[in-house]
Amino acid sequence: MSIIDEIKSRARNIHLDLIGIRRHIHSNPELSFKEYETSAFIKKELDRIDVQYSEMAGTGIVALIKGKNPESKVVALRADIDALPIVEANDVPYKSQNTGVMHACGHDVHTTSMLGATQILNDLKENFEGSIKIIFQPGEEKLPGGATLMIKEGVLENPTPASIIGQHVMPFIPAGKVGFKSGMYMASADEIYMTIRGKGGHAAMPEHNIDPVLIASHIIVAVQQIVSRNASPKIPSVLSFGKVNADGATNVIPNEVKIEGTFRTLNEEWRARAHEKIKKLAQSLAEGMGGQCDIEIRKGYPFLKNHPEVTQRAKDSAIEYLGQENVLDLDIWMASEDFAWYSQQVDSCFYRLGTGNESKGIISGVHTPTFDIDESALEIGAGLMAWIAIRELTAL
């Protein structure tokens, strides 16, 4: 039996086990950097399949599967393990048991797939040259991102991988298919926090007030021109505000208004310039209207870039594993991912695992209370990642 057929067979044989693992993790989600039980469960599973590991970044775990000539070349695989502060609305047996916490971004799938790939690769380690580093990373959903802590503690050292592979669920791709995008793929993400200060009072006497609600409204509209009239049309950029808190009343103008938003782009030089422009415009506009604007821009994850050669090799491996018709070309995605920190240091490929099934009503997007997956994707999630890792070692 060829190694690709061996991987497919093993992925098929452990599929029911993977469903059980995923449902256990889904039922017991934990927030970023608090994944204590999740980490303990992963370590228990690694012990079960006889894979040695070490702890890192609090709840992070790293293992090394050594094939023949283990020091000759190294590839890394990464999965994230944290959940989101969302109340799950699904009525399923494996519904979250931790009220207000939910695996709404598919990290339970990533962790399960990685455990499956680890078992397959460990069973087949006499069939490949080199080593495969397995990374279970905490805190992807919260700044500064668990990747930064893992990197700081040496996850990309001793040994240093030549490339790193990650996968992420995509509910808008049907289960059974995967997607790839070479080059710039996902955006940087920064958080914007503004406090607009004025002078509150009775709404019927505006001449005695400095209205921070009006000032905030002008700022929200005005800063949009920074994207529309300052960014090159060739550079994707998004500036959005999702939270405005003006705690007044129908007849009460408050003393201050708080605004929160996000800025995303795919160019680091423009990113830095945009930060300065947003600050300058918001502050000067507030001052010009008699108020004051305190603004903080918290710099988040950088843009994620997929190395062309690594991505092409991973895509070719997926075609071999799934067939041409099940491998899609993707467009840029303005969401962000802290896998980007790895991509800034190591040749990387971050691809999408289809998890949707319209006929079963599994169509909700990530970060929603009704997100779920077609669990047939777990077999592909484990097997394909194992196959890509072995093929990548062969190419190095």
C-alpha positions as CSV (number, residue, x, y, z in Angstrom):
1,M,0.0,0.0,0.0
2,S,1.3,3.5,-0.9
3,I,1.9,6.0,1.9
4,I,-1.0,8.2,0.7
5,D,-3.3,5.2,0.8
6,E,-2.0,4.3,4.2
7,I,-2.7,7.8,5.5
8,K,-6.2,7.7,4.0
9,S,-6.9,4.3,5.5
10,R,-5.7,5.4,9.0
11,A,-7.7,8.7,8.8
12,R,-10.8,6.7,7.9
13,N,-10.2,4.2,10.7
14,I,-9.9,6.9,13.4
15,H,-12.7,9.1,12.1
16,L,-15.2,8.0,14.8
17,D,-12.5,8.6,17.5
18,L,-12.0,12.1,16.0
19,I,-15.7,12.9,16.3
20,G,-15.6,11.9,19.9
21,I,-12.6,14.0,20.6
22,R,-14.0,17.0,18.8
23,R,-17.3,16.8,20.7
24,H,-15.5,16.6,24.0
25,I,-13.5,19.7,23.2
26,H,-16.5,21.5,21.9
27,S,-18.5,20.7,25.0
28,N,-15.7,22.1,27.2
29,P,-14.5,25.3,25.6
30,E,-12.1,27.6,27.4
31,L,-11.2,31.3,26.8
32,S,-7.8,32.5,25.5
33,F,-4.9,31.7,27.8
34,K,-7.2,29.9,30.2
35,E,-7.2,26.6,28.3
36,Y,-6.1,24.5,31.3
37,E,-8.5,21.5,30.8
38,T,-8.1,21.6,27.1
39,S,-4.3,21.5,27.5
40,A,-4.6,18.6,30.0
41,F,-6.9,16.7,27.5
42,I,-4.4,17.1,24.7
43,K,-1.6,15.9,26.8
44,K,-3.6,12.9,27.8
45,E,-4.3,12.1,24.1
46,L,-0.6,12.5,23.3
47,D,0.3,10.1,26.2
48,R,-2.2,7.6,24.8
49,I,-0.5,7.5,21.4
50,D,2.9,7.6,23.0
51,V,4.1,11.0,21.7
52,Q,6.4,13.0,23.9
53,Y,5.8,16.7,24.4
54,S,6.8,19.7,26.4
55,E,4.8,22.7,27.7
56,M,5.2,26.2,26.6
57,A,3.5,29.6,27.0
58,G,1.4,28.4,29.9
59,T,-1.2,26.1,28.2
60,G,0.7,25.6,24.9
61,I,2.2,22.2,23.9
62,V,4.9,21.3,21.4
63,A,5.9,17.8,20.3
64,L,8.4,16.4,17.9
65,I,7.8,13.3,15.8
66,K,11.2,12.0,14.6
67,G,11.4,10.0,11.4
68,K,14.5,8.6,9.9
69,N,17.5,10.9,10.0
70,P,15.5,13.2,12.3
71,E,17.9,16.1,12.2
72,S,18.1,16.3,8.4
73,K,15.0,18.5,8.0
74,V,12.1,19.8,10.0
75,V,8.5,20.9,9.1
76,A,6.1,22.3,11.7
77,L,2.3,22.0,12.0
78,R,0.2,24.3,14.1
79,A,-3.3,24.2,15.7
80,D,-4.9,26.7,18.1
81,I,-6.9,25.6,21.1
82,D,-8.9,28.5,22.6
83,A,-12.6,29.4,22.3
84,L,-14.7,32.6,22.2
85,P,-16.9,34.5,24.6
86,I,-20.1,33.5,22.8
87,V,-23.3,31.9,24.2
88,E,-23.9,28.8,22.0
89,A,-27.4,28.6,20.4
90,N,-27.0,25.1,18.9
91,D,-29.3,22.4,20.2
92,V,-26.9,19.5,19.9
93,P,-25.7,16.8,22.4
94,Y,-22.2,18.3,22.4
95,K,-23.3,21.9,23.1
96,S,-21.0,24.0,25.3
97,Q,-21.2,23.2,29.0
98,N,-19.4,26.4,29.8
99,T,-22.0,29.1,29.7
100,G,-20.9,32.1,27.6
101,V,-17.9,30.3,26.1
102,M,-18.1,28.5,22.7
103,H,-15.8,27.0,20.1
104,A,-17.4,29.3,17.5
105,C,-14.2,29.6,15.3
106,G,-13.5,25.9,14.9
107,H,-10.4,25.6,17.1
108,D,-11.9,22.4,18.4
109,V,-11.7,21.1,14.8
110,H,-8.1,22.3,14.4
111,T,-7.0,20.6,17.7
112,T,-8.8,17.4,16.8
113,S,-7.4,17.3,13.3
114,M,-3.9,17.9,14.7
115,L,-4.3,15.1,17.2
116,G,-5.4,12.8,14.4
117,A,-2.5,13.9,12.1
118,T,-0.1,13.4,15.0
119,Q,-1.3,9.8,15.6
120,I,-1.0,9.0,11.9
121,L,2.5,10.6,11.5
122,N,3.7,8.9,14.7
123,D,2.5,5.5,13.4
124,L,4.3,6.1,10.0
125,K,7.5,7.7,11.3
126,E,9.6,5.0,9.8
127,N,8.3,6.0,6.4
128,F,9.7,9.5,6.1
129,E,13.0,11.4,6.5
130,G,13.3,14.2,9.0
131,S,11.1,15.5,11.9
132,I,7.7,17.1,12.2
133,K,7.1,19.6,15.0
134,I,3.6,19.7,16.4
135,I,2.3,22.9,17.9
136,F,-0.8,23.3,20.0
137,Q,-1.0,27.0,20.6
138,P,-3.1,29.0,23.1
139,G,-4.7,32.4,22.8
140,E,-5.2,32.9,19.1
141,E,-8.3,35.0,19.7
142,K,-6.8,37.6,22.1
143,L,-4.0,40.1,21.8
144,P,-1.1,39.8,21.8
145,G,-1.8,36.3,20.4
146,G,-0.4,33.0,21.7
147,A,1.9,32.7,18.7
148,T,4.0,35.6,19.9
149,L,4.5,33.9,23.3
150,M,5.3,30.6,21.7
151,I,7.8,32.2,19.4
152,K,9.4,34.2,22.3
153,E,9.8,30.9,24.2
154,G,11.5,29.2,21.3
155,V,8.9,27.2,19.5
156,L,10.7,27.9,16.2
157,E,14.0,26.8,17.5
158,N,15.7,23.6,18.6
159,P,15.0,22.5,15.9
160,T,14.1,25.2,13.5
161,P,11.5,24.3,10.9
162,A,12.1,25.1,7.3
163,S,8.4,25.7,6.8
164,I,5.2,25.7,8.9
165,I,1.6,24.6,7.9
166,G,-1.7,25.6,9.4
167,Q,-5.3,25.0,8.6
168,H,-8.5,26.8,9.5
169,V,-12.2,25.8,9.1
170,M,-14.2,27.6,6.4
171,P,-18.0,27.1,6.6
172,F,-18.6,28.6,3.2
173,I,-16.6,25.8,1.6
174,P,-18.4,22.4,1.5
175,A,-17.0,19.6,3.6
176,G,-14.8,17.5,1.3
177,K,-13.1,20.5,-0.2
178,V,-10.2,22.7,0.7
179,G,-8.9,26.1,-0.4
180,F,-5.5,27.8,-1.0
181,K,-4.3,31.4,-1.6
182,S,-0.6,32.2,-2.4
183,G,1.0,35.4,-1.3
184,M,-0.8,38.0,0.8
185,Y,-3.8,36.3,2.3
186,M,-5.1,37.7,5.5
187,A,-5.1,41.3,6.9
188,S,-3.4,42.9,9.9
189,A,-5.8,43.8,12.6
190,D,-5.6,46.8,15.0
191,E,-8.0,47.9,17.7
192,I,-9.1,51.5,18.0
193,Y,-10.4,53.0,21.2
194,M,-11.5,56.6,21.4
195,T,-13.0,58.7,24.2
196,I,-14.5,62.0,23.0
197,R,-14.9,64.5,25.8
198,G,-17.2,67.5,25.8
199,K,-19.5,69.2,28.2
200,G,-22.8,67.5,28.9
201,G,-26.1,69.1,29.9
202,H,-29.8,69.5,29.0
203,A,-30.5,68.6,25.4
204,A,-32.9,71.5,25.0
205,M,-30.0,74.0,25.7
206,P,-27.3,73.0,23.2
207,E,-25.7,76.4,23.4
208,H,-24.5,75.7,26.9
209,N,-23.0,72.3,26.0
210,I,-20.1,70.9,23.9
211,D,-21.9,67.9,22.4
212,P,-19.5,64.8,22.3
213,V,-22.2,62.8,20.5
214,L,-22.1,65.2,17.6
215,I,-18.3,65.3,17.7
216,A,-18.2,61.5,17.7
217,S,-20.6,61.4,14.7
218,H,-18.4,63.7,12.7
219,I,-15.3,61.7,13.6
220,I,-16.8,58.4,12.5
221,V,-17.8,59.8,9.2
222,A,-14.6,61.9,8.6
223,V,-12.1,59.1,9.3
224,Q,-13.6,57.0,6.5
225,Q,-11.9,59.3,4.0
226,I,-8.5,58.1,5.3
227,V,-9.3,54.8,3.5
228,S,-11.2,56.2,0.6
229,R,-8.9,59.1,-0.2
230,N,-5.5,58.2,1.3
231,A,-5.0,54.5,0.8
232,S,-4.0,53.3,-2.6
233,P,-6.8,51.4,-4.3
234,K,-4.3,48.6,-4.8
235,I,-4.0,48.1,-1.0
236,P,-7.1,46.4,0.6
237,S,-8.1,48.4,3.7
238,V,-11.0,48.3,6.1
239,L,-11.9,50.8,8.8
240,S,-15.0,49.9,10.8
241,F,-16.5,51.0,14.2
242,G,-18.6,48.4,16.0
243,K,-19.2,50.0,19.3
244,V,-20.5,53.5,20.3
245,N,-21.4,54.2,23.9
246,A,-23.0,57.6,24.6
247,D,-24.6,57.1,28.0
248,G,-27.0,60.0,27.8
249,A,-30.8,60.1,27.3
250,T,-33.4,61.6,25.0
251,N,-33.0,64.9,26.8
252,V,-29.5,64.5,28.3
253,I,-26.2,65.2,26.4
254,P,-23.4,63.2,28.1
255,N,-20.0,64.4,29.0
256,E,-18.2,61.8,26.9
257,V,-18.7,59.2,24.2
258,K,-16.6,56.0,23.8
259,I,-16.0,54.5,20.3
260,E,-14.3,51.2,19.5
261,G,-13.4,49.9,16.1
262,T,-10.9,48.1,13.9
263,F,-8.4,48.9,11.2
264,R,-7.2,46.2,8.8
265,T,-4.9,46.2,5.8
266,L,-2.4,44.2,3.8
267,N,0.5,46.6,3.8
268,E,2.7,47.4,6.8
269,E,4.0,50.7,5.6
270,W,0.5,52.0,4.9
271,R,-0.7,50.5,8.2
272,A,1.7,52.8,10.2
273,R,0.8,55.9,8.2
274,A,-2.9,55.2,8.6
275,H,-2.5,55.0,12.4
276,E,-1.1,58.5,12.5
277,K,-3.7,59.9,10.1
278,I,-6.6,58.4,12.2
279,K,-5.2,59.9,15.4
280,K,-4.4,63.3,13.9
281,L,-7.8,63.7,12.2
282,A,-9.9,62.5,15.2
283,Q,-8.0,64.7,17.6
284,S,-8.0,67.9,15.5
285,L,-11.7,67.5,14.6
286,A,-12.6,67.1,18.2
287,E,-10.6,70.2,19.2
288,G,-12.0,72.2,16.3
289,M,-15.5,71.5,17.7
290,G,-14.5,72.5,21.2
291,G,-14.0,69.0,22.6
292,Q,-11.1,66.6,23.1
293,C,-10.4,63.1,21.8
294,D,-8.2,60.6,23.6
295,I,-7.3,57.8,21.2
296,E,-5.4,54.6,21.5
297,I,-4.6,52.2,18.6
298,R,-3.6,48.8,19.9
299,K,-1.5,47.2,17.2
300,G,-2.6,43.6,16.7
301,Y,-1.5,40.8,14.3
302,P,0.4,41.6,11.2
303,F,-0.8,40.5,7.7
304,L,-0.5,36.9,6.9
305,K,1.5,35.9,3.8
306,N,1.6,32.5,2.3
307,H,4.9,31.6,0.8
308,P,4.4,30.9,-2.9
309,E,6.5,27.7,-3.1
310,V,5.3,26.2,0.1
311,T,1.7,27.0,-0.8
312,Q,2.0,25.5,-4.2
313,R,3.5,22.3,-2.8
314,A,0.7,22.1,-0.2
315,K,-1.9,22.7,-2.9
316,D,-0.4,20.0,-5.1
317,S,-0.4,17.6,-2.2
318,A,-4.1,18.4,-1.6
319,I,-4.9,17.7,-5.3
320,E,-3.1,14.3,-4.9
321,Y,-5.1,13.6,-1.8
322,L,-8.5,14.9,-2.7
323,G,-8.6,15.4,-6.5
324,Q,-8.4,18.6,-8.5
325,E,-12.1,19.2,-8.3
326,N,-12.0,19.4,-4.5
327,V,-9.2,22.0,-4.3
328,L,-10.2,25.6,-4.6
329,D,-8.4,28.9,-5.3
330,L,-9.3,31.5,-2.7
331,D,-9.3,35.3,-2.6
332,I,-7.8,37.5,0.1
333,W,-9.6,37.4,3.4
334,M,-9.8,40.6,5.5
335,A,-10.1,38.7,8.8
336,S,-6.9,38.3,10.8
337,E,-5.0,35.4,12.3
338,D,-2.1,35.2,14.7
339,F,-0.6,32.5,12.5
340,A,0.6,35.6,10.7
341,W,3.4,35.9,13.3
342,Y,4.8,32.5,12.1
343,S,4.4,33.6,8.5
344,Q,6.6,36.6,9.2
345,Q,9.5,34.4,10.3
346,V,9.1,31.0,8.6
347,D,8.0,30.0,5.0
348,S,4.4,29.3,5.6
349,C,1.1,28.0,4.2
350,F,-2.3,28.6,5.9
351,Y,-5.1,26.9,4.1
352,R,-8.8,26.4,4.5
353,L,-10.7,23.2,5.4
354,G,-14.2,23.1,4.1
355,T,-16.7,22.3,6.9
356,G,-20.1,23.5,5.5
357,N,-23.1,21.4,4.4
358,E,-26.0,23.3,3.1
359,S,-28.3,20.2,2.9
360,K,-27.8,19.7,6.6
361,G,-28.3,23.3,7.4
362,I,-24.7,23.8,8.4
363,I,-24.2,27.2,7.0
364,S,-23.4,29.6,9.8
365,G,-20.3,31.6,9.7
366,V,-17.5,31.5,12.3
367,H,-17.9,33.7,15.4
368,T,-21.7,33.2,15.4
369,P,-23.8,31.4,18.1
370,T,-25.0,28.8,15.6
371,F,-21.6,27.9,14.0
372,D,-21.1,24.1,13.6
373,I,-19.4,21.7,11.2
374,D,-20.1,18.7,9.0
375,E,-18.0,16.2,11.0
376,S,-17.0,14.4,7.9
377,A,-14.4,17.2,7.5
378,L,-12.4,15.7,10.5
379,E,-11.2,12.8,8.5
380,I,-9.8,15.1,5.8
381,G,-8.5,17.6,8.4
382,A,-6.3,14.9,10.0
383,G,-5.3,12.9,6.9
384,L,-4.6,15.8,4.6
385,M,-2.4,17.6,7.2
386,A,-0.4,14.4,7.7
387,W,0.0,14.0,3.9
388,I,1.1,17.7,3.4
389,A,3.7,17.4,6.2
390,I,5.2,14.2,4.7
391,R,5.2,15.7,1.1
392,E,6.8,18.9,2.4
393,L,9.6,17.0,4.1
394,T,10.2,15.2,0.8
395,A,10.5,18.5,-1.0
396,L,13.0,20.0,1.4
